[in-house]
Amino acid sequence: MPFFGELFVSDILKKPILDPKGEEIGKVRDIVVIKGEPFPKVSALIVERKKRLFNLPWNNLNIFNKRIISAQIYSDLLQHYDYSETDLLIVRDIFDKQIVDANGARVVRVNDVKLEGFDSAAILVAVDVGMRGIMRRLGVERGGEDMMRLFKKHLPYNLISWNYIQPLEPKLNKISLTVPRQMVSELHPADLADIISQVSHKEGASFFKGLDVETAAEALSELQPDVQAAIITGMDTDSAADIIEEMPPDEAADVLSDLPVDKAKEILEHIEKDEAEDIQELLSHEEDTAGGLMTNQFIAYRPDILVKDAIEKFRKDAEEVETVYYLYVTDADEKIMGVISLRDLLLASLDAKLSDIMKTKLKIVSPDTDEIEVAEIVSKYNLVAIPVVDSEGYMLGIVTIDDVVDRILPPAAKCKRRKV
C-alpha cells in the first residue's frame, strides 16, 4: 500500500475516505497503532459512517495522503468497530497526553502526531508539542502562518522525535521520555537541545539544571539565543560561570553577548582570569568579521621542535582545544611563521624539525576581514581553518570551517553577538 509523503494526524481527521468508484464510505475518526520497527505504525483507520464506527485495515487502503484517502474495498465490506481498551488509538490515547521524563517530571503536552512513510507503512515519527499543533487541530494553522509572516516571523515546528519516546501501551495516562535526567549526557548535545527547546523557559531551565556541567555546556551552545539567555539569566552566578567556563571561548562569547550587560559582567568576574580575558578579547570584535568568527584556542609550537616531540606534546595539548585541524608554527614573539597539517605531521620523519615540514605560503585574514570574504577564501583554497593575524604578524586565533558555515548558513541555534 503506497504512502505518499508525510502528514500530521490532524490533517486527515474527519477527511472523507473514498471507495474504488470514488464514493464516500465514511470519514476518518481515529487511527489504530501497533508496535513496529523502527517506530510504531498504523494498522487501521477507524471510519465513522452514519454515526457508526467501522474498522478499515491498513492493507485495504489504496491511497493515503493529505489530499486523498481511498480504499480498495466498498462500504459493505467494512467491519463494525467497538472501542477496545486493548487497542492503542492516536486521538483517544495519545492526543493531549502529558510527556514526562523518566523521573516523573512533566515536560509538555501532545498536540498532534506526525506520520511518515516507511516500507509501504505509515509510521509515527514525532509528536508535535507546540502552538502550531494546537492551531492545526483548530483548523487555523494557515491563518497563523499568514499572521506571523506579517511580522516577518515564522510559526515554528516544535517536534519531539519518537526516538525519545518510550514504547507505547494501551490505557495510556501519560507518555514518557526514554531517558532519565541522569542519563541525558549520553544524548548528542543537539538532540538534548531539541528536547529542551520544546518546553517553556521555566521547564527548560528546570530540566537544564539537572545536567552535569560538561553536558550543560555542550547543550547550551546548541540552543537558540533567547533560550540560552533565559536559562543563564535564571541561574545563580556561580553555576552559570561554571557552565560558561566549560565552553570554548568563542561559544561562551556568543552566549554572554545575548545576556544583560550587568549579568554578563558578573559572570565574567566569576570566571578564571585567563579564560575571562580570552572571552573579553573575542567580544571586542565586530560580529560580522573574522575577529567575530574566530576562536582564540589553537595549537602553535616553535620551529625548532622535533616532530617526535611535537607529536608527544600535541597529545596533551589537544585535550584542551575544541577543534584541531592544523598545527601552527610561531616564533618566540608568537608571530606566525608557518602551518602544518596533521597528516603532514604524522607522515614526517620523527627527527625532522617543524621548520623543515611547515608550509610558509600562508592564507591568512585580519581580524577586520568581512565574514563573506573569509568564507570565500576558505572555499577557494579548500581550507578547514584559517589563521587570524594582526597587522604586525601576531596570531590572534583561527576561523574554522564550521564557524563559517554556521554564520553564512546559520542554524536557529546560532546567534549574533554584541559587545559586553
TORKOL-4160 file (C-alpha; in steps of 0.2 Angstrom, whole numbers, padded with zeros to 4 digits, m for minus):
420
<pt num="1" X="0000" Y="0000" Z="0000"/>
<pt num="2" X="0008" Y="0016" Z="m0006"/>
<pt num="3" X="0011" Y="0030" Z="0007"/>
<pt num="4" X="0014" Y="0047" Z="0000"/>
<pt num="5" X="0025" Y="0060" Z="0009"/>
<pt num="6" X="0022" Y="0065" Z="0027"/>
<pt num="7" X="0007" Y="0072" Z="0036"/>
<pt num="8" X="0000" Y="0076" Z="0053"/>
<pt num="9" X="m0015" Y="0066" Z="0060"/>
<pt num="10" X="m0025" Y="0082" Z="0062"/>
<pt num="11" X="m0023" Y="0085" Z="0043"/>
<pt num="12" X="m0034" Y="0069" Z="0040"/>
<pt num="13" X="m0046" Y="0069" Z="0054"/>
<pt num="14" X="m0064" Y="0069" Z="0048"/>
<pt num="15" X="m0057" Y="0068" Z="0030"/>
<pt num="16" X="m0068" Y="0058" Z="0018"/>
<pt num="17" X="m0062" Y="0040" Z="0013"/>
<pt num="18" X="m0067" Y="0035" Z="m0005"/>
<pt num="19" X="m0071" Y="0018" Z="m0012"/>
<pt num="20" X="m0064" Y="0012" Z="m0029"/>
<pt num="21" X="m0078" Y="0021" Z="m0038"/>
<pt num="22" X="m0074" Y="0037" Z="m0029"/>
<pt num="23" X="m0090" Y="0036" Z="m0017"/>
<pt num="24" X="m0088" Y="0041" Z="0001"/>
<pt num="25" X="m0088" Y="0026" Z="0013"/>
<pt num="26" X="m0085" Y="0037" Z="0029"/>
<pt num="27" X="m0074" Y="0049" Z="0037"/>
<pt num="28" X="m0058" Y="0046" Z="0047"/>
<pt num="29" X="m0062" Y="0046" Z="0066"/>
<pt num="30" X="m0046" Y="0039" Z="0073"/>
<pt num="31" X="m0031" Y="0028" Z="0069"/>
<pt num="32" X="m0026" Y="0012" Z="0077"/>
<pt num="33" X="m0007" Y="0010" Z="0081"/>
<pt num="34" X="0003" Y="m0006" Z="0084"/>
<pt num="35" X="0021" Y="m0009" Z="0088"/>
<pt num="36" X="0033" Y="m0008" Z="0073"/>
<pt num="37" X="0051" Y="m0006" Z="0068"/>
<pt num="38" X="0059" Y="0007" Z="0069"/>
<pt num="39" X="0044" Y="0016" Z="0076"/>
<pt num="40" X="0025" Y="0012" Z="0079"/>
<pt num="41" X="0015" Y="0010" Z="0064"/>
<pt num="42" X="m0003" Y="0012" Z="0058"/>
<pt num="43" X="m0013" Y="m0004" Z="0057"/>
<pt num="44" X="m0030" Y="0003" Z="0053"/>
<pt num="45" X="m0041" Y="0018" Z="0052"/>
<pt num="46" X="m0057" Y="0020" Z="0062"/>
<pt num="47" X="m0070" Y="0026" Z="0050"/>
<pt num="48" X="m0086" Y="0035" Z="0055"/>
<pt num="49" X="m0102" Y="0032" Z="0044"/>
<pt num="50" X="m0119" Y="0037" Z="0049"/>
<pt num="51" X="m0114" Y="0038" Z="0067"/>
<pt num="52" X="m0107" Y="0021" Z="0067"/>
<pt num="53" X="m0089" Y="0015" Z="0068"/>
<pt num="54" X="m0080" Y="0003" Z="0056"/>
<pt num="55" X="m0063" Y="m0004" Z="0055"/>
<pt num="56" X="m0053" Y="m0001" Z="0039"/>
<pt num="57" X="m0037" Y="m0011" Z="0039"/>
<pt num="58" X="m0021" Y="m0003" Z="0033"/>
<pt num="59" X="m0019" Y="m0016" Z="0019"/>
<pt num="60" X="m0036" Y="m0012" Z="0012"/>
<pt num="61" X="m0031" Y="0006" Z="0009"/>
<pt num="62" X="m0026" Y="0011" Z="m0009"/>
<pt num="63" X="m0020" Y="0030" Z="m0007"/>
<pt num="64" X="m0016" Y="0038" Z="0010"/>
<pt num="65" X="m0010" Y="0057" Z="0010"/>
<pt num="66" X="m0016" Y="0074" Z="0015"/>
<pt num="67" X="m0026" Y="0076" Z="m0001"/>
<pt num="68" X="m0035" Y="0060" Z="m0004"/>
<pt num="69" X="m0038" Y="0044" Z="0006"/>
<pt num="70" X="m0045" Y="0029" Z="m0004"/>
<pt num="71" X="m0049" Y="0011" Z="0000"/>
<pt num="72" X="m0048" Y="m0005" Z="m0011"/>
<pt num="73" X="m0065" Y="m0011" Z="m0004"/>
<pt num="74" X="m0083" Y="m0005" Z="m0004"/>
<pt num="75" X="m0093" Y="0001" Z="0012"/>
<pt num="76" X="m0102" Y="m0016" Z="0013"/>
<pt num="77" X="m0086" Y="m0025" Z="0017"/>
<pt num="78" X="m0081" Y="m0014" Z="0032"/>
<pt num="79" X="m0081" Y="m0022" Z="0048"/>
<pt num="80" X="m0090" Y="m0014" Z="0063"/>
<pt num="81" X="m0079" Y="m0007" Z="0076"/>
<pt num="82" X="m0081" Y="m0006" Z="0095"/>
<pt num="83" X="m0069" Y="0003" Z="0106"/>
<pt num="84" X="m0057" Y="m0008" Z="0115"/>
<pt num="85" X="m0045" Y="m0005" Z="0129"/>
<pt num="86" X="m0033" Y="m0016" Z="0121"/>
<pt num="87" X="m0031" Y="m0005" Z="0106"/>
<pt num="88" X="m0020" Y="0010" Z="0105"/>
<pt num="89" X="m0028" Y="0024" Z="0096"/>
<pt num="90" X="m0019" Y="0040" Z="0092"/>
<pt num="91" X="m0034" Y="0053" Z="0095"/>
<pt num="92" X="m0041" Y="0044" Z="0110"/>
<pt num="93" X="m0025" Y="0038" Z="0119"/>
<pt num="94" X="m0010" Y="0050" Z="0113"/>
<pt num="95" X="m0018" Y="0067" Z="0109"/>
<pt num="96" X="m0017" Y="0078" Z="0124"/>
<pt num="97" X="m0007" Y="0066" Z="0135"/>
<pt num="98" X="0007" Y="0074" Z="0145"/>
<pt num="99" X="0025" Y="0069" Z="0141"/>
<pt num="100" X="0036" Y="0066" Z="0157"/>
<pt num="101" X="0054" Y="0062" Z="0159"/>
<pt num="102" X="0059" Y="0046" Z="0167"/>
<pt num="103" X="0060" Y="0054" Z="0184"/>
<pt num="104" X="0042" Y="0059" Z="0183"/>
<pt num="105" X="0043" Y="0077" Z="0179"/>
<pt num="106" X="0030" Y="0085" Z="0167"/>
<pt num="107" X="0038" Y="0091" Z="0151"/>
<pt num="108" X="0024" Y="0095" Z="0138"/>
<pt num="109" X="0008" Y="0090" Z="0131"/>
<pt num="110" X="0005" Y="0081" Z="0114"/>
<pt num="111" X="m0005" Y="0092" Z="0102"/>
<pt num="112" X="m0003" Y="0082" Z="0086"/>
<pt num="113" X="0006" Y="0067" Z="0079"/>
<pt num="114" X="0017" Y="0066" Z="0063"/>
<pt num="115" X="0017" Y="0051" Z="0052"/>
<pt num="116" X="0029" Y="0047" Z="0038"/>
<pt num="117" X="0030" Y="0033" Z="0025"/>
<pt num="118" X="0042" Y="0019" Z="0028"/>
<pt num="119" X="0042" Y="0002" Z="0018"/>
<pt num="120" X="0024" Y="0005" Z="0012"/>
<pt num="121" X="0018" Y="0008" Z="0030"/>
<pt num="122" X="0014" Y="0024" Z="0039"/>
<pt num="123" X="0025" Y="0026" Z="0055"/>
<pt num="124" X="0024" Y="0038" Z="0070"/>
<pt num="125" X="0040" Y="0048" Z="0069"/>
<pt num="126" X="0036" Y="0063" Z="0081"/>
<pt num="127" X="0024" Y="0072" Z="0092"/>
<pt num="128" X="0020" Y="0090" Z="0090"/>
<pt num="129" X="0020" Y="0099" Z="0106"/>
<pt num="130" X="0020" Y="0117" Z="0100"/>
<pt num="131" X="0007" Y="0130" Z="0096"/>
<pt num="132" X="0007" Y="0125" Z="0078"/>
<pt num="133" X="0000" Y="0108" Z="0083"/>
<pt num="134" X="m0014" Y="0117" Z="0093"/>
<pt num="135" X="m0018" Y="0129" Z="0078"/>
<pt num="136" X="m0018" Y="0114" Z="0066"/>
<pt num="137" X="m0031" Y="0105" Z="0076"/>
<pt num="138" X="m0042" Y="0120" Z="0077"/>
<pt num="139" X="m0040" Y="0122" Z="0058"/>
<pt num="140" X="m0031" Y="0139" Z="0059"/>
<pt num="141" X="m0013" Y="0134" Z="0055"/>
<pt num="142" X="m0013" Y="0143" Z="0038"/>
<pt num="143" X="m0020" Y="0159" Z="0046"/>
<pt num="144" X="m0007" Y="0158" Z="0060"/>
<pt num="145" X="0007" Y="0157" Z="0047"/>
<pt num="146" X="0000" Y="0172" Z="0037"/>
<pt num="147" X="m0001" Y="0182" Z="0053"/>
<pt num="148" X="0017" Y="0178" Z="0058"/>
<pt num="149" X="0023" Y="0182" Z="0041"/>
<pt num="150" X="0016" Y="0200" Z="0043"/>
<pt num="151" X="0028" Y="0202" Z="0057"/>
<pt num="152" X="0042" Y="0194" Z="0047"/>
<pt num="153" X="0042" Y="0179" Z="0058"/>
<pt num="154" X="0038" Y="0161" Z="0056"/>
<pt num="155" X="0027" Y="0149" Z="0065"/>
<pt num="156" X="0040" Y="0136" Z="0072"/>
<pt num="157" X="0038" Y="0117" Z="0072"/>
<pt num="158" X="0040" Y="0110" Z="0090"/>
<pt num="159" X="0043" Y="0092" Z="0087"/>
<pt num="160" X="0050" Y="0078" Z="0099"/>
<pt num="161" X="0056" Y="0063" Z="0089"/>
<pt num="162" X="0049" Y="0046" Z="0093"/>
<pt num="163" X="0067" Y="0041" Z="0097"/>
<pt num="164" X="0065" Y="0049" Z="0114"/>
<pt num="165" X="0048" Y="0041" Z="0117"/>
<pt num="166" X="0046" Y="0025" Z="0127"/>
<pt num="167" X="0036" Y="0011" Z="0119"/>
<pt num="168" X="0018" Y="0015" Z="0119"/>
<pt num="169" X="0005" Y="0003" Z="0128"/>
<pt num="170" X="m0014" Y="0003" Z="0129"/>
<pt num="171" X="m0023" Y="0013" Z="0143"/>
<pt num="172" X="m0010" Y="0027" Z="0142"/>
<pt num="173" X="m0012" Y="0040" Z="0156"/>
<pt num="174" X="0005" Y="0048" Z="0151"/>
<pt num="175" X="0019" Y="0047" Z="0139"/>
<pt num="176" X="0037" Y="0045" Z="0145"/>
<pt num="177" X="0054" Y="0050" Z="0138"/>
<pt num="178" X="0066" Y="0036" Z="0136"/>
<pt num="179" X="0080" Y="0044" Z="0146"/>
<pt num="180" X="0080" Y="0050" Z="0164"/>
<pt num="181" X="0089" Y="0066" Z="0168"/>
<pt num="182" X="0105" Y="0057" Z="0175"/>
<pt num="183" X="0107" Y="0048" Z="0158"/>
<pt num="184" X="0104" Y="0063" Z="0146"/>
<pt num="185" X="0123" Y="0065" Z="0145"/>
<pt num="186" X="0123" Y="0051" Z="0133"/>
<pt num="187" X="0112" Y="0060" Z="0121"/>
<pt num="188" X="0121" Y="0071" Z="0107"/>
<pt num="189" X="0120" Y="0089" Z="0113"/>
<pt num="190" X="0110" Y="0094" Z="0098"/>
<pt num="191" X="0097" Y="0081" Z="0102"/>
<pt num="192" X="0097" Y="0086" Z="0120"/>
<pt num="193" X="0094" Y="0104" Z="0115"/>
<pt num="194" X="0079" Y="0099" Z="0104"/>
<pt num="195" X="0071" Y="0092" Z="0119"/>
<pt num="196" X="0074" Y="0107" Z="0130"/>
<pt num="197" X="0068" Y="0119" Z="0116"/>
<pt num="198" X="0051" Y="0111" Z="0116"/>
<pt num="199" X="0046" Y="0116" Z="0133"/>
<pt num="200" X="0043" Y="0133" Z="0142"/>
<pt num="201" X="0058" Y="0143" Z="0148"/>
<pt num="202" X="0054" Y="0138" Z="0166"/>
<pt num="203" X="0053" Y="0120" Z="0162"/>
<pt num="204" X="0068" Y="0120" Z="0151"/>
<pt num="205" X="0078" Y="0129" Z="0165"/>
<pt num="206" X="0072" Y="0116" Z="0177"/>
<pt num="207" X="0077" Y="0102" Z="0166"/>
<pt num="208" X="0094" Y="0110" Z="0162"/>
<pt num="209" X="0099" Y="0112" Z="0180"/>
<pt num="210" X="0099" Y="0093" Z="0182"/>
<pt num="211" X="0113" Y="0091" Z="0169"/>
<pt num="212" X="0131" Y="0090" Z="0174"/>
<pt num="213" X="0142" Y="0105" Z="0170"/>
<pt num="214" X="0150" Y="0097" Z="0154"/>
<pt num="215" X="0134" Y="0091" Z="0147"/>
<pt num="216" X="0126" Y="0108" Z="0151"/>
<pt num="217" X="0140" Y="0117" Z="0142"/>
<pt num="218" X="0138" Y="0107" Z="0126"/>
<pt num="219" X="0119" Y="0108" Z="0126"/>
<pt num="220" X="0119" Y="0127" Z="0129"/>
<pt num="221" X="0129" Y="0130" Z="0113"/>
<pt num="222" X="0115" Y="0121" Z="0103"/>
<pt num="223" X="0101" Y="0131" Z="0110"/>
<pt num="224" X="0093" Y="0147" Z="0102"/>
<pt num="225" X="0099" Y="0163" Z="0109"/>
<pt num="226" X="0083" Y="0168" Z="0118"/>
<pt num="227" X="0083" Y="0151" Z="0127"/>
<pt num="228" X="0101" Y="0152" Z="0131"/>
<pt num="229" X="0098" Y="0169" Z="0139"/>
<pt num="230" X="0083" Y="0164" Z="0149"/>
<pt num="231" X="0092" Y="0149" Z="0156"/>
<pt num="232" X="0108" Y="0158" Z="0161"/>
<pt num="233" X="0099" Y="0173" Z="0167"/>
<pt num="234" X="0089" Y="0162" Z="0179"/>
<pt num="235" X="0104" Y="0153" Z="0186"/>
<pt num="236" X="0114" Y="0159" Z="0201"/>
<pt num="237" X="0131" Y="0167" Z="0196"/>
<pt num="238" X="0142" Y="0153" Z="0202"/>
<pt num="239" X="0133" Y="0139" Z="0192"/>
<pt num="240" X="0132" Y="0150" Z="0177"/>
<pt num="241" X="0150" Y="0154" Z="0177"/>
<pt num="242" X="0155" Y="0135" Z="0179"/>
<pt num="243" X="0145" Y="0132" Z="0163"/>
<pt num="244" X="0152" Y="0146" Z="0153"/>
<pt num="245" X="0169" Y="0142" Z="0159"/>
<pt num="246" X="0167" Y="0125" Z="0152"/>
<pt num="247" X="0163" Y="0131" Z="0134"/>
<pt num="248" X="0175" Y="0136" Z="0121"/>
<pt num="249" X="0179" Y="0154" Z="0122"/>
<pt num="250" X="0170" Y="0159" Z="0105"/>
<pt num="251" X="0154" Y="0150" Z="0110"/>
<pt num="252" X="0155" Y="0157" Z="0128"/>
<pt num="253" X="0156" Y="0174" Z="0120"/>
<pt num="254" X="0141" Y="0171" Z="0109"/>
<pt num="255" X="0131" Y="0167" Z="0125"/>
<pt num="256" X="0137" Y="0181" Z="0135"/>
<pt num="257" X="0134" Y="0194" Z="0121"/>
<pt num="258" X="0115" Y="0190" Z="0122"/>
<pt num="259" X="0114" Y="0192" Z="0141"/>
<pt num="260" X="0110" Y="0209" Z="0150"/>
<pt num="261" X="0127" Y="0218" Z="0152"/>
<pt num="262" X="0127" Y="0218" Z="0171"/>
<pt num="263" X="0124" Y="0199" Z="0171"/>
<pt num="264" X="0137" Y="0195" Z="0158"/>
<pt num="265" X="0150" Y="0206" Z="0168"/>
<pt num="266" X="0145" Y="0197" Z="0184"/>
<pt num="267" X="0148" Y="0180" Z="0176"/>
<pt num="268" X="0165" Y="0186" Z="0169"/>
<pt num="269" X="0170" Y="0191" Z="0186"/>
<pt num="270" X="0167" Y="0173" Z="0192"/>
<pt num="271" X="0177" Y="0165" Z="0178"/>
<pt num="272" X="0196" Y="0161" Z="0179"/>
<pt num="273" X="0206" Y="0177" Z="0174"/>
<pt num="274" X="0214" Y="0170" Z="0159"/>
<pt num="275" X="0198" Y="0162" Z="0152"/>
<pt num="276" X="0189" Y="0178" Z="0155"/>
<pt num="277" X="0202" Y="0188" Z="0146"/>
<pt num="278" X="0200" Y="0176" Z="0131"/>
<pt num="279" X="0181" Y="0179" Z="0130"/>
<pt num="280" X="0183" Y="0198" Z="0133"/>
<pt num="281" X="0195" Y="0199" Z="0118"/>
<pt num="282" X="0183" Y="0190" Z="0107"/>
<pt num="283" X="0169" Y="0201" Z="0112"/>
<pt num="284" X="0179" Y="0216" Z="0107"/>
<pt num="285" X="0177" Y="0212" Z="0088"/>
<pt num="286" X="0163" Y="0216" Z="0077"/>
<pt num="287" X="0151" Y="0202" Z="0074"/>
<pt num="288" X="0152" Y="0201" Z="0055"/>
<pt num="289" X="0171" Y="0200" Z="0054"/>
<pt num="290" X="0185" Y="0187" Z="0056"/>
<pt num="291" X="0188" Y="0193" Z="0074"/>
<pt num="292" X="0169" Y="0190" Z="0077"/>
<pt num="293" X="0170" Y="0172" Z="0070"/>
<pt num="294" X="0187" Y="0166" Z="0077"/>
<pt num="295" X="0191" Y="0156" Z="0092"/>
<pt num="296" X="0207" Y="0160" Z="0101"/>
<pt num="297" X="0210" Y="0142" Z="0105"/>
<pt num="298" X="0223" Y="0134" Z="0094"/>
<pt num="299" X="0240" Y="0125" Z="0095"/>
<pt num="300" X="0256" Y="0133" Z="0090"/>
<pt num="301" X="0274" Y="0127" Z="0093"/>
<pt num="302" X="0291" Y="0134" Z="0090"/>
<pt num="303" X="0300" Y="0130" Z="0073"/>
<pt num="304" X="0315" Y="0121" Z="0081"/>
<pt num="305" X="0304" Y="0107" Z="0090"/>
<pt num="306" X="0307" Y="0090" Z="0083"/>
<pt num="307" X="0292" Y="0081" Z="0075"/>
<pt num="308" X="0293" Y="0067" Z="0088"/>
<pt num="309" X="0292" Y="0080" Z="0102"/>
<pt num="310" X="0278" Y="0089" Z="0094"/>
<pt num="311" X="0268" Y="0074" Z="0092"/>
<pt num="312" X="0270" Y="0069" Z="0111"/>
<pt num="313" X="0266" Y="0087" Z="0116"/>
<pt num="314" X="0251" Y="0088" Z="0104"/>
<pt num="315" X="0243" Y="0073" Z="0113"/>
<pt num="316" X="0242" Y="0083" Z="0129"/>
<pt num="317" X="0238" Y="0100" Z="0122"/>
<pt num="318" X="0224" Y="0094" Z="0110"/>
<pt num="319" X="0214" Y="0088" Z="0125"/>
<pt num="320" X="0211" Y="0107" Z="0130"/>
<pt num="321" X="0206" Y="0113" Z="0112"/>
<pt num="322" X="0189" Y="0110" Z="0105"/>
<pt num="323" X="0194" Y="0109" Z="0086"/>
<pt num="324" X="0211" Y="0105" Z="0079"/>
<pt num="325" X="0214" Y="0104" Z="0061"/>
<pt num="326" X="0232" Y="0111" Z="0059"/>
<pt num="327" X="0247" Y="0114" Z="0069"/>
<pt num="328" X="0254" Y="0132" Z="0068"/>
<pt num="329" X="0272" Y="0137" Z="0069"/>
<pt num="330" X="0276" Y="0154" Z="0078"/>
<pt num="331" X="0292" Y="0162" Z="0083"/>
<pt num="332" X="0296" Y="0167" Z="0101"/>
<pt num="333" X="0285" Y="0183" Z="0099"/>
<pt num="334" X="0271" Y="0172" Z="0093"/>
<pt num="335" X="0271" Y="0179" Z="0076"/>
<pt num="336" X="0266" Y="0166" Z="0063"/>
<pt num="337" X="0279" Y="0158" Z="0053"/>
<pt num="338" X="0270" Y="0143" Z="0045"/>
<pt num="339" X="0257" Y="0129" Z="0046"/>
<pt num="340" X="0257" Y="0110" Z="0046"/>
<pt num="341" X="0243" Y="0099" Z="0043"/>
<pt num="342" X="0240" Y="0084" Z="0055"/>
<pt num="343" X="0243" Y="0072" Z="0040"/>
<pt num="344" X="0260" Y="0080" Z="0036"/>
<pt num="345" X="0265" Y="0080" Z="0054"/>
<pt num="346" X="0261" Y="0061" Z="0056"/>
<pt num="347" X="0270" Y="0057" Z="0040"/>
<pt num="348" X="0285" Y="0067" Z="0043"/>
<pt num="349" X="0302" Y="0060" Z="0049"/>
<pt num="350" X="0302" Y="0059" Z="0068"/>
<pt num="351" X="0319" Y="0068" Z="0069"/>
<pt num="352" X="0314" Y="0082" Z="0057"/>
<pt num="353" X="0311" Y="0100" Z="0064"/>
<pt num="354" X="0294" Y="0108" Z="0062"/>
<pt num="355" X="0303" Y="0121" Z="0052"/>
<pt num="356" X="0308" Y="0108" Z="0039"/>
<pt num="357" X="0290" Y="0102" Z="0036"/>
<pt num="358" X="0280" Y="0118" Z="0038"/>
<pt num="359" X="0271" Y="0127" Z="0024"/>
<pt num="360" X="0276" Y="0146" Z="0023"/>
<pt num="361" X="0264" Y="0151" Z="0009"/>
<pt num="362" X="0250" Y="0155" Z="0021"/>
<pt num="363" X="0232" Y="0161" Z="0018"/>
<pt num="364" X="0228" Y="0172" Z="0032"/>
<pt num="365" X="0215" Y="0185" Z="0036"/>
<pt num="366" X="0215" Y="0200" Z="0048"/>
<pt num="367" X="0203" Y="0202" Z="0062"/>
<pt num="368" X="0193" Y="0216" Z="0052"/>
<pt num="369" X="0191" Y="0205" Z="0037"/>
<pt num="370" X="0172" Y="0204" Z="0032"/>
<pt num="371" X="0165" Y="0187" Z="0036"/>
<pt num="372" X="0159" Y="0185" Z="0017"/>
<pt num="373" X="0177" Y="0187" Z="0012"/>
<pt num="374" X="0183" Y="0174" Z="0025"/>
<pt num="375" X="0170" Y="0162" Z="0018"/>
<pt num="376" X="0176" Y="0165" Z="0000"/>
<pt num="377" X="0195" Y="0162" Z="0005"/>
<pt num="378" X="0191" Y="0146" Z="0015"/>
<pt num="379" X="0180" Y="0140" Z="0000"/>
<pt num="380" X="0193" Y="0145" Z="m0014"/>
<pt num="381" X="0208" Y="0136" Z="m0006"/>
<pt num="382" X="0198" Y="0121" Z="0002"/>
<pt num="383" X="0204" Y="0126" Z="0020"/>
<pt num="384" X="0196" Y="0119" Z="0036"/>
<pt num="385" X="0203" Y="0133" Z="0046"/>
<pt num="386" X="0212" Y="0150" Z="0043"/>
<pt num="387" X="0223" Y="0160" Z="0054"/>
<pt num="388" X="0218" Y="0177" Z="0060"/>
<pt num="389" X="0233" Y="0188" Z="0061"/>
<pt num="390" X="0235" Y="0206" Z="0065"/>
<pt num="391" X="0245" Y="0219" Z="0056"/>
<pt num="392" X="0261" Y="0215" Z="0064"/>
<pt num="393" X="0260" Y="0197" Z="0061"/>
<pt num="394" X="0254" Y="0191" Z="0078"/>
<pt num="395" X="0242" Y="0176" Z="0078"/>
<pt num="396" X="0226" Y="0180" Z="0086"/>
<pt num="397" X="0216" Y="0165" Z="0083"/>
<pt num="398" X="0208" Y="0154" Z="0069"/>
<pt num="399" X="0192" Y="0154" Z="0060"/>
<pt num="400" X="0186" Y="0136" Z="0057"/>
<pt num="401" X="0175" Y="0129" Z="0043"/>
<pt num="402" X="0161" Y="0125" Z="0055"/>
<pt num="403" X="0161" Y="0143" Z="0061"/>
<pt num="404" X="0160" Y="0150" Z="0043"/>
<pt num="405" X="0145" Y="0138" Z="0039"/>
<pt num="406" X="0136" Y="0142" Z="0055"/>
<pt num="407" X="0137" Y="0161" Z="0051"/>
<pt num="408" X="0134" Y="0161" Z="0032"/>
<pt num="409" X="0120" Y="0147" Z="0034"/>
<pt num="410" X="0115" Y="0150" Z="0052"/>
<pt num="411" X="0105" Y="0136" Z="0061"/>
<pt num="412" X="0092" Y="0143" Z="0073"/>
<pt num="413" X="0103" Y="0139" Z="0087"/>
<pt num="414" X="0117" Y="0151" Z="0082"/>
<pt num="415" X="0117" Y="0170" Z="0087"/>
<pt num="416" X="0124" Y="0186" Z="0083"/>
<pt num="417" X="0135" Y="0194" Z="0097"/>
<pt num="418" X="0136" Y="0211" Z="0104"/>
<pt num="419" X="0150" Y="0219" Z="0114"/>
<pt num="420" X="0149" Y="0217" Z="0133"/>
